[in-house]
Amino acid sequence: MALPSDEAEPMNRLAWFLGERHALLRSQLRKIRAAMNNGLRCSVDLADASAEEISANCQFATSARDLGLLEEFQYVRHPRRVLHLVCNRDPAALNFFSGGWLERYLEAVSYTH
């Protein structure tokens, strides 16, 4: 699971992260896409998630927020592990979450093989 290059732009690195951990992030991605269509807020229930899944979801949310794709997020550990997200309706965010990430990921994969 090699990252493209250190010089790759941050959106490409985030797409790579999402593609390589898609099974762990599938629920969050689905919730984000729904929230972008039906409102801006959503929550991802991580009560039954593994430590690896929680870590991947929090890392992804942090990076997405840092890039302006999410306006904010909060991980609440107690009483139930939940990740609360506020989506950004910016066209770049909409494009990334609606499939732009996959195009970036596939392009990166083609460079590594």
PyRosetta script that sets phi, psi and omega in degrees:
from pyrosetta import init, pose_from_sequence

init()
pose = pose_from_sequence("MALPSDEAEPMNRLAWFLGERHALLRSQLRKIRAAMNNGLRCSVDLADASAEEISANCQFATSARDLGLLEEFQYVRHPRRVLHLVCNRDPAALNFFSGGWLERYLEAVSYTH")
pose.set_psi(1, 70.9)
pose.set_omega(1, -179.0)
pose.set_phi(2, -87.0)
pose.set_psi(2, 137.6)
pose.set_omega(2, 176.5)
pose.set_phi(3, -74.6)
pose.set_psi(3, 145.6)
pose.set_omega(3, 179.3)
pose.set_phi(4, -49.4)
pose.set_psi(4, -116.1)
pose.set_omega(4, 176.2)
pose.set_phi(5, -116.7)
pose.set_psi(5, 161.0)
pose.set_omega(5, 178.9)
pose.set_phi(6, -62.9)
pose.set_psi(6, -24.0)
pose.set_omega(6, -179.6)
pose.set_phi(7, -82.3)
pose.set_psi(7, -9.4)
pose.set_omega(7, -178.9)
pose.set_phi(8, -59.9)
pose.set_psi(8, 144.2)
pose.set_omega(8, -179.2)
pose.set_phi(9, -65.6)
pose.set_psi(9, 154.4)
pose.set_omega(9, -175.2)
pose.set_phi(10, -57.7)
pose.set_psi(10, -36.5)
pose.set_omega(10, 179.2)
pose.set_phi(11, -64.0)
pose.set_psi(11, -37.6)
pose.set_omega(11, 177.9)
pose.set_phi(12, -65.7)
pose.set_psi(12, -39.4)
pose.set_omega(12, 178.3)
pose.set_phi(13, -65.9)
pose.set_psi(13, -38.9)
pose.set_omega(13, 178.4)
pose.set_phi(14, -66.9)
pose.set_psi(14, -40.0)
pose.set_omega(14, 176.8)
pose.set_phi(15, -62.7)
pose.set_psi(15, -40.4)
pose.set_omega(15, 177.8)
pose.set_phi(16, -62.3)
pose.set_psi(16, -46.4)
pose.set_omega(16, 178.7)
pose.set_phi(17, -57.9)
pose.set_psi(17, -46.3)
pose.set_omega(17, -179.8)
pose.set_phi(18, -64.2)
pose.set_psi(18, -43.5)
pose.set_omega(18, -179.8)
pose.set_phi(19, -65.5)
pose.set_psi(19, -41.3)
pose.set_omega(19, -178.3)
pose.set_phi(20, -73.3)
pose.set_psi(20, -23.1)
pose.set_omega(20, -178.2)
pose.set_phi(21, -119.9)
pose.set_psi(21, 26.0)
pose.set_omega(21, -173.8)
pose.set_phi(22, -55.3)
pose.set_psi(22, -39.5)
pose.set_omega(22, 179.9)
pose.set_phi(23, -61.2)
pose.set_psi(23, -34.1)
pose.set_omega(23, -179.8)
pose.set_phi(24, -80.4)
pose.set_psi(24, -25.3)
pose.set_omega(24, -173.1)
pose.set_phi(25, -107.3)
pose.set_psi(25, -0.4)
pose.set_omega(25, -175.5)
pose.set_phi(26, -53.8)
pose.set_psi(26, -45.5)
pose.set_omega(26, -177.9)
pose.set_phi(27, -63.7)
pose.set_psi(27, -44.0)
pose.set_omega(27, 179.3)
pose.set_phi(28, -63.0)
pose.set_psi(28, -44.0)
pose.set_omega(28, 179.6)
pose.set_phi(29, -61.9)
pose.set_psi(29, -43.5)
pose.set_omega(29, 178.8)
pose.set_phi(30, -62.0)
pose.set_psi(30, -43.0)
pose.set_omega(30, 179.6)
pose.set_phi(31, -65.8)
pose.set_psi(31, -40.3)
pose.set_omega(31, 179.4)
pose.set_phi(32, -63.5)
pose.set_psi(32, -46.2)
pose.set_omega(32, -179.8)
pose.set_phi(33, -61.1)
pose.set_psi(33, -41.4)
pose.set_omega(33, 178.3)
pose.set_phi(34, -65.4)
pose.set_psi(34, -41.2)
pose.set_omega(34, -179.3)
pose.set_phi(35, -66.3)
pose.set_psi(35, -33.4)
pose.set_omega(35, 179.7)
pose.set_phi(36, -69.4)
pose.set_psi(36, -25.5)
pose.set_omega(36, 178.7)
pose.set_phi(37, -90.7)
pose.set_psi(37, -31.8)
pose.set_omega(37, -171.1)
pose.set_phi(38, -116.0)
pose.set_psi(38, 5.2)
pose.set_omega(38, -175.7)
pose.set_phi(39, 149.3)
pose.set_psi(39, -178.3)
pose.set_omega(39, -173.9)
pose.set_phi(40, -105.2)
pose.set_psi(40, -17.5)
pose.set_omega(40, -175.2)
pose.set_phi(41, -104.1)
pose.set_psi(41, 145.0)
pose.set_omega(41, 173.6)
pose.set_phi(42, -154.3)
pose.set_psi(42, 165.9)
pose.set_omega(42, 178.0)
pose.set_phi(43, -132.7)
pose.set_psi(43, 141.5)
pose.set_omega(43, 177.9)
pose.set_phi(44, -113.8)
pose.set_psi(44, 116.6)
pose.set_omega(44, -179.6)
pose.set_phi(45, -77.5)
pose.set_psi(45, 117.4)
pose.set_omega(45, 179.6)
pose.set_phi(46, -115.2)
pose.set_psi(46, 20.9)
pose.set_omega(46, -176.2)
pose.set_phi(47, -58.3)
pose.set_psi(47, -38.2)
pose.set_omega(47, -177.9)
pose.set_phi(48, -103.1)
pose.set_psi(48, 12.6)
pose.set_omega(48, -176.2)
pose.set_phi(49, -81.2)
pose.set_psi(49, 152.5)
pose.set_omega(49, 175.4)
pose.set_phi(50, -75.1)
pose.set_psi(50, 165.7)
pose.set_omega(50, 177.0)
pose.set_phi(51, -60.4)
pose.set_psi(51, -37.5)
pose.set_omega(51, 178.7)
pose.set_phi(52, -63.4)
pose.set_psi(52, -41.8)
pose.set_omega(52, 179.8)
pose.set_phi(53, -67.2)
pose.set_psi(53, -42.5)
pose.set_omega(53, 178.2)
pose.set_phi(54, -62.8)
pose.set_psi(54, -45.3)
pose.set_omega(54, 179.4)
pose.set_phi(55, -60.0)
pose.set_psi(55, -47.2)
pose.set_omega(55, -179.6)
pose.set_phi(56, -62.0)
pose.set_psi(56, -42.5)
pose.set_omega(56, -180.0)
pose.set_phi(57, -65.1)
pose.set_psi(57, -42.3)
pose.set_omega(57, 178.6)
pose.set_phi(58, -69.4)
pose.set_psi(58, -39.6)
pose.set_omega(58, 177.0)
pose.set_phi(59, -62.7)
pose.set_psi(59, -44.2)
pose.set_omega(59, -179.9)
pose.set_phi(60, -63.4)
pose.set_psi(60, -45.7)
pose.set_omega(60, -179.5)
pose.set_phi(61, -62.9)
pose.set_psi(61, -39.8)
pose.set_omega(61, 178.1)
pose.set_phi(62, -62.0)
pose.set_psi(62, -48.4)
pose.set_omega(62, -179.8)
pose.set_phi(63, -64.4)
pose.set_psi(63, -42.1)
pose.set_omega(63, 179.5)
pose.set_phi(64, -64.1)
pose.set_psi(64, -38.8)
pose.set_omega(64, 176.8)
pose.set_phi(65, -66.4)
pose.set_psi(65, -43.4)
pose.set_omega(65, -179.5)
pose.set_phi(66, -61.8)
pose.set_psi(66, -30.0)
pose.set_omega(66, 179.1)
pose.set_phi(67, -89.7)
pose.set_psi(67, -1.2)
pose.set_omega(67, 178.5)
pose.set_phi(68, 84.1)
pose.set_psi(68, 9.7)
pose.set_omega(68, 178.3)
pose.set_phi(69, -78.9)
pose.set_psi(69, -30.8)
pose.set_omega(69, 172.4)
pose.set_phi(70, -116.6)
pose.set_psi(70, 141.2)
pose.set_omega(70, 177.8)
pose.set_phi(71, -75.9)
pose.set_psi(71, -37.8)
pose.set_omega(71, 177.6)
pose.set_phi(72, -164.6)
pose.set_psi(72, 165.7)
pose.set_omega(72, 172.6)
pose.set_phi(73, -153.8)
pose.set_psi(73, 158.7)
pose.set_omega(73, 177.3)
pose.set_phi(74, -146.2)
pose.set_psi(74, 129.9)
pose.set_omega(74, 174.3)
pose.set_phi(75, -99.9)
pose.set_psi(75, 122.4)
pose.set_omega(75, 179.3)
pose.set_phi(76, -109.3)
pose.set_psi(76, 116.4)
pose.set_omega(76, -176.2)
pose.set_phi(77, -83.1)
pose.set_psi(77, -35.0)
pose.set_omega(77, -174.2)
pose.set_phi(78, -128.9)
pose.set_psi(78, 136.9)
pose.set_omega(78, 11.7)
pose.set_phi(79, -86.2)
pose.set_psi(79, -15.1)
pose.set_omega(79, -179.6)
pose.set_phi(80, -138.7)
pose.set_psi(80, 135.1)
pose.set_omega(80, -177.2)
pose.set_phi(81, -69.9)
pose.set_psi(81, 110.9)
pose.set_omega(81, -177.3)
pose.set_phi(82, -138.9)
pose.set_psi(82, 139.4)
pose.set_omega(82, 175.4)
pose.set_phi(83, -107.0)
pose.set_psi(83, 116.7)
pose.set_omega(83, 179.1)
pose.set_phi(84, -98.9)
pose.set_psi(84, 130.9)
pose.set_omega(84, -176.1)
pose.set_phi(85, -125.0)
pose.set_psi(85, 146.8)
pose.set_omega(85, 170.4)
pose.set_phi(86, -123.2)
pose.set_psi(86, 116.9)
pose.set_omega(86, -175.3)
pose.set_phi(87, -81.2)
pose.set_psi(87, 154.8)
pose.set_omega(87, 174.4)
pose.set_phi(88, -100.7)
pose.set_psi(88, 133.0)
pose.set_omega(88, -179.3)
pose.set_phi(89, -91.9)
pose.set_psi(89, 11.9)
pose.set_omega(89, 177.0)
pose.set_phi(90, -59.0)
pose.set_psi(90, 142.1)
pose.set_omega(90, 180.0)
pose.set_phi(91, -54.9)
pose.set_psi(91, -35.3)
pose.set_omega(91, 179.0)
pose.set_phi(92, -65.0)
pose.set_psi(92, -39.2)
pose.set_omega(92, 178.1)
pose.set_phi(93, -68.3)
pose.set_psi(93, -45.3)
pose.set_omega(93, 178.6)
pose.set_phi(94, -58.5)
pose.set_psi(94, -44.0)
pose.set_omega(94, -179.8)
pose.set_phi(95, -64.3)
pose.set_psi(95, -44.6)
pose.set_omega(95, -178.6)
pose.set_phi(96, -60.5)
pose.set_psi(96, -50.9)
pose.set_omega(96, -174.9)
pose.set_phi(97, -75.1)
pose.set_psi(97, -23.4)
pose.set_omega(97, -179.2)
pose.set_phi(98, -85.7)
pose.set_psi(98, 0.2)
pose.set_omega(98, 175.6)
pose.set_phi(99, 145.3)
pose.set_psi(99, -12.5)
pose.set_omega(99, 178.3)
pose.set_phi(100, -60.0)
pose.set_psi(100, -32.7)
pose.set_omega(100, 179.1)
pose.set_phi(101, -62.4)
pose.set_psi(101, -38.8)
pose.set_omega(101, -177.5)
pose.set_phi(102, -66.9)
pose.set_psi(102, -41.8)
pose.set_omega(102, 177.1)
pose.set_phi(103, -59.4)
pose.set_psi(103, -45.0)
pose.set_omega(103, 179.0)
pose.set_phi(104, -63.1)
pose.set_psi(104, -42.1)
pose.set_omega(104, -179.3)
pose.set_phi(105, -64.4)
pose.set_psi(105, -46.3)
pose.set_omega(105, -179.4)
pose.set_phi(106, -63.9)
pose.set_psi(106, -35.9)
pose.set_omega(106, 176.5)
pose.set_phi(107, -64.4)
pose.set_psi(107, -42.7)
pose.set_omega(107, 178.7)
pose.set_phi(108, -64.8)
pose.set_psi(108, -40.1)
pose.set_omega(108, 178.9)
pose.set_phi(109, -62.9)
pose.set_psi(109, -40.1)
pose.set_omega(109, -179.4)
pose.set_phi(110, -63.4)
pose.set_psi(110, -29.8)
pose.set_omega(110, 178.1)
pose.set_phi(111, -74.5)
pose.set_psi(111, -27.6)
pose.set_omega(111, -176.4)
pose.set_phi(112, -88.3)
pose.set_psi(112, -10.5)
pose.set_omega(112, -178.3)
pose.set_phi(113, -113.4)
pose.dump_pdb("model.pdb")
